Amino acid sequence: MKKRTKIIVLVALVALLGVTGYLNIALNNAVTTSASGSSANYFTEYAEKREQTRQEEFLFYDAIINSEASTAEAKTEAQNKRLELVANMQSELIMEGLIEGKGFEDCVVIFSSSLVNVFVKGTLERADVAQITAIVQEQTGYNIDYIKITPV
């Protein structure tokens, strides 16, 4: 029975990771394909979707952590994933604040362990891109190859 529970928890974690990846890609594509839509709507809608998705992720991890059927290993992994999610949220919030503090009207930062996507309202000059890149590199330590900046 324990092996079956481990498999179920593992499959659920993989499914959640897949959903998160899908949402990330879908939202990234929405930025590039929604040129006719208002950019203000994009930022508002994205913030709402991101909050909803994160609340679902927290509920999922909490269910694993609080379940008597979960193994100690599954609980530990869920706790680690939950902490990683909180750290990513904090990093995104800090980077968004720093970018907006440099005079950009609105932005969204999507931070993961392998890539940082930054969506900024308006058109960007080279100096703007350099400024945003410097902020992201300072906060994450990522090489420029792993930072994508998109004007909305």
Backbone as JSON, one array per atom type, in Angstrom:
{
  "sequence": "MKKRTKIIVLVALVALLGVTGYLNIALNNAVTTSASGSSANYFTEYAEKREQTRQEEFLFYDAIINSEASTAEAKTEAQNKRLELVANMQSELIMEGLIEGKGFEDCVVIFSSSLVNVFVKGTLERADVAQITAIVQEQTGYNIDYIKITPV",
  "N": [[0.82, -1.19, 0.0], [2.0, 1.22, 0.68], [3.81, 1.68, -1.37], [2.09, 2.13, -3.49], [0.85, 4.49, -2.64], [3.03, 6.22, -2.67], [3.53, 6.29, -5.41], [1.17, 7.46, -6.33], [1.32, 9.99, -5.12], [3.67, 10.93, -6.29], [2.93, 10.96, -9.01], [0.92, 12.88, -8.86], [2.43, 15.15, -8.13], [4.05, 15.41, -10.4], [2.06, 15.91, -12.28], [1.1, 18.38, -11.34], [3.39, 19.92, -11.72], [3.49, 19.8, -14.5], [1.11, 21.18, -15.15], [1.72, 23.7, -14.12], [3.9, 24.37, -15.75], [2.6, 24.38, -18.24], [0.78, 26.53, -17.85], [2.6, 28.61, -17.55], [3.81, 28.69, -20.11], [1.52, 29.15, -21.67], [0.68, 31.64, -20.71], [2.9, 33.16, -21.36], [2.79, 33.01, -24.15], [0.38, 34.32, -24.49], [1.03, 36.94, -24.07], [2.57, 37.64, -26.32], [0.75, 37.22, -28.36], [-1.42, 38.8, -27.86], [-1.61, 41.42, -28.91], [-3.62, 43.1, -29.75], [-5.16, 43.45, -27.52], [-5.56, 45.27, -24.43], [-2.7, 46.34, -22.67], [-2.77, 46.92, -19.99], [-4.89, 45.38, -19.11], [-3.74, 42.87, -19.49], [-1.7, 42.77, -17.51], [-3.21, 42.96, -15.15], [-4.96, 40.75, -15.41], [-3.09, 38.69, -15.55], [-1.88, 38.83, -13.01], [-4.04, 38.09, -11.4], [-4.54, 35.46, -12.34], [-2.1, 34.26, -11.74], [-2.07, 34.45, -8.95], [-4.29, 32.85, -8.31], [-3.47, 30.34, -9.33], [-1.24, 29.88, -7.74], [-2.41, 29.71, -5.2], [-3.83, 27.35, -5.53], [-1.69, 25.59, -5.85], [-0.49, 25.8, -3.29], [-2.57, 24.73, -1.73], [-2.58, 22.12, -2.74], [0.01, 21.19, -1.98], [-0.24, 21.48, 0.8], [-2.26, 19.6, 1.25], [-0.91, 17.21, 0.76], [1.06, 17.35, 2.75], [-0.49, 17.33, 5.08], [-1.83, 14.94, 4.93], [-2.53, 11.74, 6.19], [-1.99, 9.52, 4.75], [0.2, 10.1, 3.23], [3.65, 9.56, 2.68], [6.62, 10.0, 4.68], [8.66, 10.88, 3.09], [7.28, 11.96, 0.87], [5.95, 14.01, 2.16], [8.09, 15.61, 2.98], [9.15, 16.33, 0.49], [6.98, 17.8, -0.52], [6.93, 19.89, 1.33], [9.38, 21.07, 0.75], [8.95, 21.88, -1.92], [6.92, 23.7, -1.49], [8.26, 25.65, 0.02], [10.08, 26.46, -1.93], [8.34, 27.58, -3.78], [7.39, 29.78, -2.3], [9.79, 31.2, -2.04], [10.3, 31.8, -4.75], [8.09, 33.44, -5.26], [8.67, 35.59, -3.6], [11.07, 36.51, -4.75], [10.13, 37.27, -7.3], [8.38, 39.35, -6.6], [10.15, 41.21, -5.44], [11.85, 41.78, -7.65], [9.96, 42.83, -9.47], [9.17, 45.12, -8.07], [11.62, 46.56, -7.97], [12.09, 46.98, -10.7], [9.82, 48.47, -11.47], [10.33, 50.6, -9.81], [12.36, 51.85, -11.13], [11.1, 53.4, -12.91], [9.53, 52.2, -14.83], [6.28, 51.58, -16.01], [4.59, 49.3, -15.55], [5.06, 45.84, -14.75], [5.69, 42.31, -15.08], [7.15, 39.58, -13.54], [8.34, 36.38, -14.12], [9.63, 33.85, -12.46], [11.77, 31.1, -12.41], [13.55, 28.04, -11.69], [15.24, 27.83, -13.82], [14.96, 29.92, -15.65], [14.23, 33.38, -16.27], [11.54, 35.33, -16.98], [10.58, 38.5, -18.08], [8.07, 40.8, -18.36], [7.3, 43.88, -19.63], [5.51, 46.89, -19.54], [4.97, 48.86, -22.39], [7.26, 50.34, -24.84], [10.67, 49.43, -25.29], [13.92, 50.7, -24.97], [17.41, 50.13, -25.77], [18.9, 50.83, -23.51], [16.97, 50.6, -21.53], [16.48, 47.83, -21.53], [19.01, 46.96, -20.76], [19.09, 48.02, -18.18], [16.99, 46.64, -16.88], [17.91, 44.02, -17.2], [20.24, 44.15, -15.65], [19.12, 44.46, -13.08], [17.73, 42.01, -12.79], [19.86, 40.18, -13.02], [21.38, 40.92, -10.79], [19.65, 40.21, -8.71], [19.2, 37.48, -9.11], [21.48, 36.23, -10.05], [21.65, 35.05, -12.47], [22.84, 34.29, -15.76], [22.84, 36.33, -18.69], [21.81, 34.88, -20.8], [19.73, 33.43, -19.76], [17.68, 35.09, -19.25], [14.77, 36.64, -20.24], [13.34, 39.36, -21.78], [10.42, 41.04, -22.44], [8.58, 43.44, -24.2], [5.32, 44.75, -23.6]],
  "CA": [[0.0, 0.0, 0.0], [2.88, 2.39, 0.75], [4.37, 1.9, -2.68], [1.01, 2.71, -4.29], [0.68, 5.86, -2.18], [4.17, 6.97, -3.19], [3.33, 6.47, -6.84], [0.08, 8.43, -6.5], [1.84, 11.31, -4.75], [4.64, 11.3, -7.32], [2.17, 11.29, -10.22], [0.24, 14.14, -8.6], [3.44, 16.2, -8.19], [4.44, 15.57, -11.79], [0.92, 16.56, -12.94], [1.11, 19.78, -10.93], [4.5, 20.54, -12.42], [3.06, 19.94, -15.89], [0.11, 22.25, -15.21], [2.44, 24.95, -13.91], [4.65, 24.64, -16.99], [1.63, 24.74, -19.28], [0.29, 27.88, -17.58], [3.71, 29.53, -17.82], [3.92, 28.81, -21.56], [0.29, 29.77, -22.18], [0.69, 33.06, -20.37], [3.95, 33.79, -22.16], [2.25, 33.15, -25.51], [-0.69, 35.3, -24.46], [1.65, 38.27, -24.16], [3.0, 37.91, -27.68], [-0.36, 37.15, -29.3], [-2.52, 39.7, -27.49], [-1.25, 42.79, -29.25], [-4.83, 43.91, -29.89], [-5.73, 43.69, -26.19], [-4.93, 46.3, -23.62], [-1.63, 45.81, -21.83], [-3.2, 47.05, -18.6], [-5.68, 44.18, -18.84], [-2.83, 41.74, -19.38], [-1.04, 42.76, -16.21], [-4.23, 42.68, -14.13], [-5.41, 39.36, -15.58], [-2.0, 37.79, -15.2], [-1.74, 38.84, -11.55], [-5.14, 37.29, -10.85], [-4.31, 34.05, -12.69], [-0.94, 33.79, -10.99], [-2.5, 34.29, -7.55], [-5.17, 31.68, -8.25], [-2.65, 29.15, -9.54], [-0.39, 29.68, -6.55], [-3.26, 29.24, -4.1], [-4.09, 25.94, -5.81], [-0.46, 24.86, -5.55], [-0.37, 25.74, -1.84], [-3.56, 23.77, -1.25], [-2.1, 20.8, -3.12], [1.13, 20.83, -1.11], [-0.78, 21.33, 2.15], [-2.99, 18.33, 1.31], [0.09, 16.15, 0.88], [1.71, 17.49, 4.05], [-1.44, 17.01, 6.15], [-2.45, 13.64, 4.72], [-1.96, 10.61, 6.93], [-1.58, 8.51, 3.77], [1.46, 10.51, 2.61], [4.87, 9.08, 3.32], [7.49, 11.06, 5.2], [9.4, 11.36, 1.94], [6.37, 12.81, 0.1], [5.71, 15.23, 2.95], [9.31, 16.42, 2.91], [9.22, 16.9, -0.86], [5.93, 18.82, -0.62], [7.37, 21.04, 2.12], [10.45, 21.72, -0.01], [8.34, 22.54, -3.06], [6.16, 24.84, -0.94], [9.26, 26.67, 0.35], [10.61, 26.94, -3.2], [7.3, 28.45, -4.34], [7.42, 31.02, -1.53], [11.02, 31.91, -2.41], [10.09, 32.35, -6.09], [7.14, 34.54, -5.14], [9.39, 36.71, -3.0], [12.0, 37.01, -5.76], [9.35, 37.97, -8.32], [7.88, 40.6, -6.02], [11.28, 42.13, -5.3], [12.28, 42.23, -8.98], [8.91, 43.71, -10.01], [9.27, 46.4, -7.37], [12.83, 47.26, -8.4], [11.92, 47.4, -12.09], [8.87, 49.58, -11.46], [10.99, 51.71, -9.14], [13.24, 52.53, -12.1], [10.29, 54.25, -13.77], [8.69, 51.45, -15.76], [4.91, 51.71, -15.53], [4.07, 48.04, -15.04], [5.82, 44.69, -15.2], [5.44, 41.0, -14.48], [8.34, 38.74, -13.55], [8.08, 34.96, -13.91], [10.92, 33.33, -12.03], [11.85, 29.66, -12.18], [14.92, 27.62, -11.39], [16.07, 27.82, -15.02], [14.72, 31.03, -16.55], [13.47, 34.53, -15.77], [10.82, 36.09, -18.01], [10.15, 39.81, -17.6], [7.18, 41.49, -19.28], [7.27, 45.27, -19.22], [4.56, 47.68, -20.31], [5.54, 49.9, -23.24], [8.4, 50.03, -25.69], [11.94, 49.45, -24.55], [15.17, 51.04, -25.65], [18.52, 49.27, -25.32], [19.27, 51.22, -22.14], [15.95, 50.02, -20.65], [16.75, 46.4, -21.45], [20.22, 46.81, -19.96], [18.74, 48.33, -16.79], [16.19, 45.52, -16.38], [18.81, 42.87, -17.13], [21.12, 44.34, -14.48], [18.33, 44.19, -11.88], [17.47, 40.57, -12.71], [21.13, 39.5, -12.74], [21.75, 41.22, -9.41], [18.76, 39.49, -7.8], [19.18, 36.03, -9.33], [22.79, 35.68, -10.4], [21.52, 34.37, -13.76], [23.5, 34.79, -16.94], [21.91, 37.01, -19.6], [21.18, 33.87, -21.66], [18.57, 32.85, -19.07], [16.77, 36.19, -18.94], [14.03, 37.06, -21.42], [12.6, 40.59, -21.51], [9.44, 41.24, -23.51], [7.69, 44.59, -24.03], [3.91, 44.46, -23.83]],
  "C": [[0.87, 1.26, 0.0], [3.45, 2.71, -0.62], [3.33, 2.55, -3.59], [0.8, 4.18, -3.92], [1.81, 6.74, -2.71], [3.99, 7.27, -4.67], [2.25, 7.51, -7.1], [0.58, 9.84, -6.2], [2.81, 11.81, -5.81], [3.93, 11.71, -8.61], [1.47, 12.64, -10.04], [1.23, 15.31, -8.68], [3.87, 16.47, -9.63], [3.31, 16.27, -12.56], [0.88, 18.05, -12.6], [2.23, 20.54, -11.62], [4.15, 20.77, -13.88], [2.07, 21.07, -16.06], [0.79, 23.61, -15.06], [3.22, 25.34, -15.16], [3.73, 25.07, -18.12], [1.13, 26.18, -19.08], [1.36, 28.92, -17.89], [3.83, 29.77, -19.32], [2.7, 29.53, -22.13], [0.27, 31.26, -21.9], [1.77, 33.81, -21.14], [3.47, 34.01, -23.59], [1.14, 34.19, -25.56], [-0.15, 36.71, -24.6], [1.98, 38.58, -25.61], [1.84, 37.92, -28.66], [-1.48, 38.12, -28.99], [-2.19, 41.16, -27.77], [-2.49, 43.68, -29.37], [-5.46, 44.24, -28.55], [-4.97, 44.76, -25.44], [-3.86, 45.69, -22.74], [-1.99, 45.93, -20.35], [-4.03, 45.84, -18.2], [-4.78, 42.96, -18.67], [-2.22, 41.66, -17.99], [-2.02, 42.42, -15.09], [-4.66, 41.22, -14.2], [-4.32, 38.39, -15.17], [-1.83, 37.7, -13.68], [-2.83, 37.99, -10.9], [-4.93, 35.81, -11.11], [-3.15, 33.47, -11.88], [-1.31, 33.54, -9.53], [-3.37, 33.04, -7.4], [-4.38, 30.38, -8.39], [-1.8, 28.85, -8.31], [-1.21, 29.19, -5.36], [-3.59, 27.76, -4.28], [-2.86, 25.09, -5.5], [-0.26, 24.72, -4.04], [-1.34, 24.72, -1.25], [-3.13, 22.34, -1.55], [-0.97, 20.34, -2.19], [0.65, 20.62, 0.33], [-1.54, 20.01, 2.3], [-2.02, 17.16, 1.46], [0.7, 16.17, 2.27], [0.8, 17.02, 5.17], [-2.08, 15.63, 6.02], [-1.74, 12.55, 5.52], [-1.45, 9.54, 5.97], [-0.24, 8.85, 3.11], [2.64, 9.96, 3.41], [5.68, 10.27, 3.82], [8.27, 11.7, 4.06], [8.54, 12.32, 1.1], [6.1, 14.11, 0.84], [6.91, 16.16, 2.89], [9.43, 17.09, 1.55], [8.19, 18.01, -1.03], [6.33, 20.07, 0.16], [8.46, 21.81, 1.37], [9.91, 22.48, -1.21], [7.57, 23.79, -2.62], [7.13, 25.99, -0.6], [9.86, 27.28, -0.91], [9.62, 27.91, -3.85], [7.29, 29.8, -3.62], [8.65, 31.85, -1.9], [10.89, 32.54, -3.79], [9.15, 33.54, -6.05], [7.83, 35.79, -4.6], [10.35, 37.34, -4.02], [11.27, 37.8, -6.84], [8.88, 39.33, -7.81], [8.99, 41.64, -5.9], [11.7, 42.67, -6.66], [11.24, 43.16, -9.61], [8.98, 45.09, -9.37], [10.48, 47.21, -7.81], [12.69, 47.78, -9.82], [10.95, 48.58, -12.16], [9.46, 50.81, -10.79], [11.94, 52.48, -10.04], [12.43, 53.34, -13.12], [9.45, 53.51, -14.8], [7.29, 51.35, -15.16], [4.37, 50.43, -14.9], [4.95, 46.91, -15.54], [5.36, 43.44, -14.47], [6.73, 40.21, -14.62], [7.89, 37.31, -13.27], [9.44, 34.31, -13.68], [10.82, 31.83, -11.83], [13.31, 29.3, -11.94], [15.82, 27.66, -12.62], [15.94, 29.05, -15.91], [13.97, 32.15, -15.83], [12.86, 35.24, -16.97], [10.34, 37.39, -17.38], [9.3, 40.44, -18.71], [7.0, 42.9, -18.77], [6.32, 46.03, -20.14], [5.31, 48.76, -21.1], [6.66, 49.4, -24.13], [9.69, 50.2, -24.91], [13.09, 49.83, -25.47], [16.26, 50.11, -25.13], [18.91, 49.56, -23.87], [18.27, 50.64, -21.14], [16.2, 48.53, -20.44], [17.97, 46.14, -20.59], [19.93, 47.04, -18.47], [17.96, 47.16, -16.16], [17.06, 44.27, -16.22], [19.72, 42.96, -15.91], [20.37, 44.03, -13.18], [18.13, 42.69, -11.7], [18.75, 39.81, -12.38], [21.56, 39.7, -11.29], [20.93, 40.39, -8.41], [18.86, 37.97, -7.91], [20.56, 35.42, -9.55], [22.77, 34.97, -11.75], [22.32, 35.07, -14.84], [22.44, 35.4, -17.87], [21.18, 36.02, -20.51], [19.91, 33.28, -21.05], [17.56, 33.92, -18.65], [16.1, 36.62, -20.23], [13.16, 38.27, -21.05], [11.71, 40.88, -22.72], [8.62, 42.51, -23.24], [6.26, 44.19, -24.34], [3.23, 45.73, -24.29]]
}
